[in-house]
Amino acid sequence: MIFHDNAKILTPTDGAARLELRKNTVAIWLNPTKEPVSSVQVKWYFDTSFMKKVLADSWGVARADLSWQPLPLSRPAEWYFLAFDGERTHGFGVKTGCNSFCSWEIEPDGVTLRCDTRNGGEGVELTEPLLCAEAVYTVSAEGESPYRAARAFCRVMCERPRLPGRPIYGFNNWYYAYGNITRASVLEDARLCARLGSMLDKDAPRPITVIDDGWNRNGGVKDGVSYNGGPFSPNDDFGDLRVLAEDIGAIGCDPGIWVRPMVVLDELCPHIPAECYSENQEFPSRGRVLDPTTKGAKEYVWSLIRGLSDSGYRLIKHDFTCPDLMGKQFLDPTLTRGGWHWHDKTKTNAQVFKELYTLIQDAANGASVIGCNIYNHLAAGIHDIVRSGNDTSGHHWHITRDYGINTLAFRQCQNEAFFMTDADCAAFTDRVPTELNLRFAELISLSDSALFISAAPGILTPRDEERLMQAFRRSSLGGNDLEPLDWMERNVPEHYSCRGKRYDYTWNEQ
C-alpha cells in the first residue's frame, strides 16, 4: 500500500517527529523540542506517472481556482488532492480537524506532505506531543465516477461532520444593498423572503432573512476609509435587535445576522486589555485585530455571539477571521508573514483557529453558524455551514459564475460530508442577468447545500418569484443528489445529474 510503505520524515531531522502506522492512516507526531518548529515534512516514495489529471483543494474560500489539471501543478495542493489514472480515482489527504496547515507537493518520485506547525509567523513551542495530522489514502472502486470517489473520500477524511439539522434557504441583503440598509429595508426583504417560502409544506422550516453588514453603529466610512468591525451595537435606525428579530419572525421568517468578530476599534473598547490585541495588524485598514489566545479576546467574542443568539437570531454568519488574524488572503501560500506570534506560543495556528471556531459555535447556543472566509478543513465537525467560495456579485455576472458556480460544483463533494456548503447568493439587480442567476439558484436547490438569494426591491417579476418559490420548495424537501458531469473538462460545469435526471445549463452572458 502506498501509505504504509516508503514513508520517510524529511524534517525535522533530529528525531523530534515520528510516524505512527494505524489501520488506514499514517499519524504524524511532533514532540516538544528545545527550538521552535515551523514544519514537519513527510515523503512517500513511489512513481506518480499514473496521475493523468489532478484536482487540488485550497485552504479557505476558493477563488475560481478549482479544476482538474495535468501535472505539474502551479501551486501546492492544500489539505487534499484527487488523482485520476484514467480508470480509478486516488485520494490523498489529511483528516479534518488536524493541528497543522497541510499541503502536498507532487513530484515524479512521490508526494510530500508539509505540516505547517507555526504559531503566528514563528515556530511553535510545544509543551506536549502534538498530533500534527493523520494522512489518508483511498482508491475508488472499478467503474466509480471521480465525483462519487471524491464524495466517498471526503467522508473518510471527516468522520463526524456537523450539520444544521434542517434545510437552509432564504435571503441576504448584501448583494443588492452592499451595506446601505435600514430597518425598513430589512423588513421589506423579510416580506419578500416569506413570499418566496409560500409554496413550502406547512411543516417545512421557515426561510431565513439574514441582515448583513450595515446594521452596526460603528460601521461606515470615516476619512475615506471604510470600516465594518466592532464593537457591535445597532445604530439608531435599527433600534433594539431583539424587537427586530421578533418582527422578522412575525412576518414568517427566521432571523439571521452577520458579524465580524476579530476586529474592533480599540478606542471604543477600553475594557479590553492591551495584551489582548494581536501582534499581526496587517489586514484591516481600520481597527485592531484581537488575539484569540487571550482571555479578554475570548470573552469579547463569546459575549458578542451569545448576545446575538439571545436576541433571537437563529443563524449567525461570522466573517473575515482568516484574513484578519493571518494578515493574508487565501491565495498566498505563505499563509502569514514571519516575525510575530500569538500570546500563547504553545499552540499551532491550526489549533488557534479550531478553538476560535469552537468558541463561536458554542456561544451561538443552538443557532446555526455560517463560517465565511474561514479554513474549511479546520471548521469541519465544528460549524454547521461553511462558505465554499469567494463573494458572488450583484455588479458583475462573471464573478458569480467563476466564484459561485465553480465552487458549488467542485466543493459539492464536501457538502454533508464536512458540513453544509454555501455557494453564496444568487444576486438580482439591474446590473446582472436575472435569467442566469435564476439558473444558479435552481442549481443550488438541486444540491442540498445552502440556498440564499439577494434581490433589489422591484427587480423580480411574478414569474421570477414563482421560479424562486419552486427553488425554495425543492431545497426544503431535500433528498437531492447533484453530480457535475463535465467537471473534468470545464472549470464552470454546464452538465449535471440529480436523482437520475440530467440538467444542462449555459452560463455565458449574452
N, C-alpha and C positions, 0 to 999 in steps of 0.2 A: 504494500500500500504506500502511496506517495507520502502520506503524512506520518507514518510510523517508521519510515526508513529514511536515511540520508539527511536527517536534520542536524544542523550544526549551529551553535551560537557563535556569531561573528564578533559582537561587542556586548557588554564589556568583556575584556579578556582576562580578568583577574579572578574568575570563578564566582563572581557575585550573582550571576544569573544561572538558572538551571532549568531543564526541561523535565516535565512530568508526563509520561505517556499514559493517557487514560484510554477508556474503551473506544471512544470515537473522536477524541480531541487530543491536542497537544497543549498542555498548560505551560505558560511561560512565567517563571517566577524571578523576582529580583529581591535579594537580601539587602539589609541595611549595609552601608559602606561608609568608609571614612570620608570619602569625597562624594559630593552630589553627583547623581547620574541623570543624564539628559535623555538617553535612549538605550533600548536593547534591540539588537538585530539578530534574527534567526534566518538561516537559509536552508531550503530544501533543494537538493541537487537531483535534477532529472532533465531529460530532453523536453523542451517546451515547443518543439516544432509542430506538434499536433494541434496547437491552438490556431485555428483559422480566423476566428473573429473573437473579440473580447469586449465585454460590457463592464465598465468600471463605475463604481458608485462614487459619491462625494460626501465629505464630512457633514455639510449642512444643506441649506436650500440649494437646489440645482438651478443653474442659470443657462438653460438650453445646451448644456454640455454633456448630456447623457445620450449615448448612441453606441451601437456595435461598431467596433473599429478593428482593422488589421493591426498586427504588431509591426513596429514598436509603438507603444502608447506615448502621447505627448506629455503625460503627467503621471504621477503615481496613482494607483488605484486605491482609493480611500475606503476603509472598512472591509470591502469585499469586491470580488470581481467574478464574472462568469466567463468561461471559455468554451467555445463551440468547436468541436473537432470535425464537423461535417455530418455526424450522426448522433453524438451524445453531447450533453452539456455538463461541464465540470464546474463546481462551485468551490471557490477558495475564499475564506473569510475568517472573521472572529465573532465569537458570541457577543450579543448585545450586552450592554452594561459593563463593558470592560473598564479597566482602570488606567488606560493609556489611550492616546490617539494613535490608531493603527493604519498603516498604509503599506501597499505591496508594490514591489518592483519586479517586473517580468523580464528575465534575461534568457539568453539561449540555453544556459546550463542549469536553470532552475528559477525559483521565486524566492525573494527576500521579503520578510515581514519586518517592518520597523515599528517598534512600540515607543512612541514619544512619551517620556515619563517626566517631562519638565514640570516645574512649579513656577507659574508665570513664564518668564523667559530664561530661567536658570534651572539647573538640575534639582531634582527632588532630594530632600534629606530624610530618608526613611528611618523610622524607629522600630519597624517590624516588617517581616516579609510581605511583599506585595505580589498578588496575582495580577500580572500586567494584562494578560489576555488568554483566552482559550481559542486556539486556532482550529478550524474545522474544514473538512473537505468532503464533498459528495460528488457522485457521478449519476446522471439520470438513467432511468430505465430505457431499454430499447424502445424506440418509437415515441417516447415522451417529448413533447414540444419544448423548445427552450424556455418559453414563458412558464409552462407548468413546472419545469425543473427549477426555474428561478423562484417561483412561489413556494415550492417544497423546501428549497434551500433556506429561504427566509424563515420558515417555521423551524428549521433546525437551528438557525442562529439565535432565535428568540423562543425560549421555552415557555415563558409566562407573559404574553402580551397583556396590556391593559386597554380595554375598550370602553366606550362611553355607555354601553348598555341600552342605547336607543339610536335610531337613525338621526343624523344631524343634517338639517336643511334650514335655510332661512335667508335673511337679508343682512347686508353690511353696507354702511353708507359711505365708505371711504372712496370708492372708485367713481363716484359722481360728485361728491362734495369736497374731498381732499381736505377735511378738517373744518370747512366752512359750514358748521351745523348749529342748529338751535334746538331747544326743547320741542318747539312746534314741528320742526322738520323731522325729528326723531319719531314723534307720534304719527306723523303722516306716513313715514316709512313703515311703521308698525301696522298701519291700516292696510297698506299695500301687501305687506307680508302675510297678514291674516287672510286677505282676499285670495292670495295665491295658495293658501292652505285650505281653501273652501271645498276642495274635492277629496280631502283626506277622510279616511274612515273615522268614525266618532271615537274610536279607542286609540287612534294613532297619536304619537307625541305631537305637541304643538310646534309650529315653526318658531325659529329663534330670530329675534331682532337684535343685532349687535350694534352698540354705539361705539364707533371707532374714535380715533383721535379728534379732538376739538371740544371736548366737554370740560377740560381741565382749566381751572382758574389761572394757572401759571404758564400755560402754553401760549403759542403765538409767535410774533416776530418783534424783536427789540434790537434797535441799532442795525437793522438789516440782516440779523441772524435769527433764524427760526429755532424754536425750542419746543420739545414735546415730552419733557421728563417731569419728575416730581419736584416738590411734594404734590400729591394729587388731592384736589378738592374741587367740587363742581363750581363753575362760575355762576354769577348771579342769575343768568338766564335759565340755567338748568335747575337751580334750586336743589331741593332735597332729593338725593339719588334714590332713596327708599320709596318716596312717593312716585318718582318717575318709573321705577320698576313696577310698582303696583298699577300704574296707568297703562303701561305696556301690556301687563298681564290681563287687564280688564278688556283690552282690545282683542285679545285672543292669541298672544304670542308669549313665549318665554323670553325674558330679557337677558342680554349678554352685553359685555363691555370690554374695551381694550385698555391696556395699561403698559407702561414701560418702567419696570421696577428698579433698574440698577443705576439710573442717573437721577440726581437731584440738584437743585440749586442750594448750595450749602449755606448761603446767607439766610435762607428761609428755614433751615434745619439746625438751629443752634443746639438742639438736644442730641444730635448725632456727634459723637466724639471725633476728633481729627484723625485718630488712628483707624477709623472705620472706612476711610477713603483709600482707594487703590493707588498703588504707585504708577499704574499704567493709565494715562489720561489721553490716549492718542486719538480716539474716535469721535467723541461728542464735541460739537462746535461750541456749545454752552453747557453749563452744569458740570458736576463732578461724578465720577464713577465710584460706586461703593465696592468695598472688598467683602465678598460673601463669606469669607472665612472668619469674619469678626462678629462678635455678639451683637453690637449695635446695628450692623447692616442686616443681620438675620431678623432682629426684632422689627426693623422698619419694613422689610419685605413681608414678613408674616402679618403684621398689622394691616398693611395695605391690602393684601389679598383677602384676608379674613373679613375685613371691613366691607369689601365689595360683595362677598358671599353673604354676609349677614344682612346686607341691604337688599337682598333678593335676587341677585344676578346669578342665573343658573349656568352661564357659560362665561369663562374669563379667558381672554386672549392676552397672553403676555408676549412682549416683543423686544427685539434688539439685544438680548442678553449676550449673544456671542460677539458681535462687533463691539459692543460697549466694553465687555470685560477683556477681550483679547486685543482690541485696537486694530483689528484687521478684518477685511472682508473674506468671504469663504474661498474665493479662488486663489488666495495666496497660500501656497503650500507650506510656508514657514509658520503658519498659524499666528504667531505673535513675534514681536521684537525681542531681542535679548536684553539682559541687564536689569530685570526687575523681578520681584517675587511677591507672593501673597503674604499676608501677615502670618498665617500658619504655613510654614515651609515644609511640613512633613507630608503634605498631600499633593498628588499629581493634579494637573489641570482637569483631567477627566473626572477624578474624584470630586473636585470642587464643583464642577457643573452638575454632576449627579446629585450631590447633596442639595444644591440650589433648586433643581427641578423637583426633588422630593419635598423640600420645604414648601414650595409653591403649591404642589398638588395637595399636600396635607392641609395647608391653610385654606384651600378652596372649600374644604368641608363638605364634600359631596357634589359640588358644582363641577361640570365638565371643564377641562382646561385645554385650550389650544396653545401649543408652543409654536411661535413664529420666529424665524431667524434663530433657530436652536440647532443643536447637533443631534441628528436623528437616532444614531446608534446608541447614544447615551440616554436618550429620553425613552427608548423602548422599554415597556414594562413599568414606566412611571407615569407618563402623560397619556391621556385618552386620545388626543388628536394632535397631529403634527403637520405643519405646512410642508408640502413636498418641494415647492419651487419658489423662486423669487416672485415679487409682485406682478400680477397681471395689470391691465391698464384700461382706463376709460378714455385715454387720449390716442393710443396707437395700437391698432389691432395686432401688428406683428409681435408686440411684446406679449400679449395674451397667448398668441399662437406658440411662440417659442418657449415661454416660461410655463404657461398653464397646461397646454395640451401635451407638450413634450414630457413634462414631469408627471402628468396624470398617467400617461402610457408607461413610462419607464420606472415609475415608483409604484405602479399598481400591484406589483408582486409583494410589496411591503404592507399593503392595506390589509388590516385584520390579522396580519402575521406579526407585525411590530406594535401597531396601534391603528387607529383610523387615520388615513391620509387626507389632506386638504389641499386640493389643487388651486385654491384661491378662487376669486369671484369671476363669474361671467358678468361683464360690465355693460351697461346700457346707457349710452349718452349719444349726443348728436355728432360725436367725433369718431365713433367706431361703428362698424356694421352690425345692425341688430340681428340679422339672419345668422351670421357666423357665431355670434355669442349665444343665440338660441341653440344652435347645434352643440356648442361647447357645454351648455347647461344640460342638454339632453344626454350627452355622452357621460357627464359626471353622474347623472341619475342612473345610468346602467352599471356603474362601477361599485356601488355601495360605499363610496367614500363620501366625505362631507360636501354638500352642495350649498353654495352661497351665491346670491346674485346681488348686484349693486345697480340701482336704476334711478336715473334722474326723474324728477316729477314730470308726468305727462308724456314721457318718451315711449311708453308701451301702448300698443293698440290692444283692443279687446282680444284679437286673435293671438297676439304675442302673450298676453296674460293667460289665455287658455292653454297655450303650449307649456308655459311655465307651471301652471297648475298640474298638468299631467306629469311634468318632471318631478315636482314635489311629491305627488302621489306615488310615482314609481320608486322614488327614494324611500318613502315611508314604508313600503311593502317589503323592501329588501329581497334577499334571495337571488340577487343578480350575480353574474359571474363573467365580468368583462375580460376579454383577452385581445390584445393588439396582435393582428395577424401579419403586418408588414413592418414590424419594429426592427427587424434585422436589415432592412433596406432603406428605411426612412427615419429621420430623427423626429419628424412630426407624423406619426402614423395616420393613415386615412381609412384603413380597413380593420374592422373589429368583429368579434363574435360574442354573443351573450345568450345563454340559455338555448343554444342551438340555432340562433338566428344571426344572420350576417348584417352588419351595418356599415355603410360606405359614406364617407364624408369628403368634402373638398374644403380645404382651409385657406386657400389663397383668396385675397380680396380682389374683387373685380374692379 
